[in-house]
Amino acid sequence: MPRRIYKCRKCEHSFERLLMDEDEREVPCPKCKEKDVQRLPSSERLFEGLSPFGSRNRDTN
């Protein structure tokens, strides 16, 4: 399941959720219950494939 990171536009609380794509339509802030949240890029996607040891997807043959 993908991890999604959100930030509430009302109270600026940041939080993360493990969600399926269909669950993303309404993600309320757990602190203030506001539904106006912004999805932030996750660090998993930002650093995917970047490693000091080379690519994780490289063939070993």
C-alpha positions in Angstrom: 0.0 0.0 0.0 1.4 3.4 -0.9 2.2 5.9 1.8 0.8 9.4 1.2 1.8 12.6 3.0 -0.7 15.5 3.5 -0.7 18.9 5.0 -3.9 20.6 6.2 -4.4 24.1 4.7 -6.3 25.3 7.7 -4.2 24.3 10.7 -1.0 23.3 8.8 -0.8 19.9 10.5 1.3 17.4 8.5 0.3 13.7 8.5 0.6 10.6 6.5 -1.8 7.8 5.5 -1.5 4.4 4.0 -4.1 4.5 1.2 -5.4 2.9 -1.9 -6.0 5.3 -4.8 -9.8 5.2 -4.4 -9.5 6.3 -0.8 -7.8 9.6 -1.7 -10.9 11.5 -2.6 -11.6 12.7 1.0 -8.8 12.7 3.5 -9.7 14.8 6.5 -7.1 16.3 8.8 -6.9 14.1 12.0 -6.3 17.2 14.1 -9.0 19.7 13.0 -11.1 17.4 10.7 -10.8 19.9 7.8 -11.1 18.3 4.4 -9.0 20.9 2.6 -5.7 19.1 2.6 -2.8 19.2 0.2 -1.0 16.0 -0.8 2.8 16.5 -0.6 5.4 14.5 -2.5 6.7 11.6 -0.4 10.4 11.0 0.2 10.0 7.5 -1.3 9.3 9.0 -4.7 11.8 11.9 -4.4 14.7 9.6 -3.7 13.6 6.5 -5.7 16.5 5.0 -7.5 19.1 7.3 -5.9 21.7 5.4 -4.0 25.4 5.8 -3.3 25.7 2.1 -4.3 24.1 2.4 -7.8 20.7 1.6 -9.1 18.5 -0.9 -7.2 17.1 -2.0 -10.5 20.3 -2.9 -12.3 20.7 -6.3 -13.8 23.4 -8.5 -12.1 24.2 -10.5 -15.3 
